[in-house]
Amino acid sequence: MSSATHSNIDSILQENRKFEPPAEFSRHAHIKSLEEYEKLYKQAADDPEGFWAEVAKELHWFKPWTKVLEWDAPWAKWFVGAEANLSYNCLDRHVLGGRRHKAAFIWEGEPGDVRTLTYQQLWLEVQKFANVLLDLGIKKGDRVAIYMGMVPELPVAMLACARIGATHSVIFGGFSANALVDRITDQQAVAVITQDGSWRRGNEVKLKVAVDEALEKCPTVKHVVVYKRTASAINMKEGRDHWWHDLMAKAKDHCPAEPLDAEHPLYILYTSGTTGKPKGIVHTTGGYAVGTYYTTKMVFDLKEDDTFWCTADIGWVTGHSYIVYGPLQTGATTVMYEGAPNFPDLDRFWALVAKHKVTVFYTAPTAIRTFMKWGAEYPNRHDMSTLRLLGSVGEPINPEAWMWYRDVIGKDRCPIVDTWWQTETGAIMISPLPGAIATKPGSATKPLPGIIAEVVTRAGEKVPLGSGGFLVIKKPWPSMMRTIYGDPERYKHQYWSDIPGVYFTGDGAREDKDGYFWIMGRVDDVLNVSGHRLSTMEIESALVAHPKVAEAAVVGRPDEMKGQAVSAFVTLESGSKPSPELKEELRAWVAKEIGSMAKPDDIRFTDTLPKTRSGKIMRRLLRELATGGDVKGDTTTLEDFTVIAKLKEDEQ
Ligand code: PRX
């Protein structure tokens, strides 16, 4: 168990408050009572395939399935033999079905510019851009990397790929050129869609410059399409780079959606694991469509006149599932915002809620804690009475932040859905259904219908209620990842082998006597820093790539605002001397190697790192040191007993 979440665990262990769904909310909700949820849950558990087939029937299929699930653990095929297209389900279905002039996206740029795209307008843009891709020679099955900020052209590019069957891979705009190289190379992308720059806190994030630098090392990329956002000066490489607007001006309007096999890969999204190499999580067409559609509708209780705002960046899975594919499939109106929450002032999010009359708001605990620190006066400046439901995602939410969210943002009126899931699961797995399930601050409550979750020992035995253990999922579900791109063995080994026969999430959890799940955080070497998922190994690899660094060990430590902070222990090559300047140099180095979100919060120089006799770094000890505590527990395997004492001295 990572000690980094101990403060959260301590507080949630004492949490007894419970909030029933407001009667008025339940009356209008898709699922109206605990009994209704329990009935549905049982029905789905008894016949999962029948349950998911019923959900799938609400979507459009060019060709029906012959079998709902083919399960040869850990290899799943959902909706076998069926053909569908996500872009069709997100667009054509609504344009043909009465939502032609409904707003799909209400977008606001950081400088305050606003654009609304109706379903029909989005449909036209997507068809044109699909033709742009085809005109460039991009084919079904090709991989297209997308490195953009939060502009409507980002979902347009994703949906255009989905329309022709190209597999997209969105790379978060905060990643560095080096991180781009790794991701583009791993998937052998043939094209990159980007933009000149993106606005963030009044500054320009120079995306095209990073692409230029990366592509010097990426020979597979033949084309770069550049959307003009900031109009800053950039280089355009003859023959390789094309302006978005030039290609769109020439593209034809009409591009029918390609019928794709249900298992056709929709996207690859890289996420951090326990090794230095990021994993390309593969999601496919049919199952992902069904999972994101169902969860968006049920968890956010979306109705025809809702305005949904998920504040995530589309560069992460939350944006894929709950800005793009889930809300568009349900025919919702979604708000999309380009910039920072504190620009020009600390009330920007609340100004957006008030201006666009947001009804359902979905954000991360790290943001909520930041808003708490800034103070209630900022939300209180605005009329946010349209809000009716609040959501949280990405990390354990401490009860204090949960209560603040409920009181200050939700005015005690709005239920909160604390949604647990992962890049790998594709869609929400454990969450309240807001009209049905009473909430407890800090608990993600119960698994959704169709999801069989359990807390078990290493050997796979269910732990007694109330005890901590490993969170596993016992049955396949439609939106599950299918593999790690190019590395099926790693998929099998990493997720399905640690605990026999089940999907291991990497999280620790506890189930209470009411069947509520309390997620305690990662039990592996994955860090969760401000909701960003980072690998200790990846940061270590970045550090040791620096010429002055001999060895590095990275651990997480609890941080009140960020959830976890990154603590690095570094030994230097002989001849290099520790200094505050070198610390800064190393922090900047990590930002360049990975991205600024991975910068160590603290760096400690040390002569040696504590290791077992077999040479493994003893992270538990380092975590305890990073947290400032005494070193407890068994240290008898330490190779050199003096190391701990030495590290503690170094700290003083
Ligand atoms: O540790 C869990 C935490 O975030 C991890 C997944 O990170 P990522 O793949 O980046 O996806 C984040 C958005 C879905 C999980 O293994 N996590 C996510 N949601 C919660 C959470 N921890 C506690 N409570 C949650 N609601």
Residues whose N, C-alpha, C, O or C-beta is under 5 A from the ligand:
A	BS01	PRX	T318 S392 V393 G394 E395 P396 I397 D418 T419 W420 W421 Q422 T423 E424 A444 T505 D507 I519 G521 R522 G531 R533
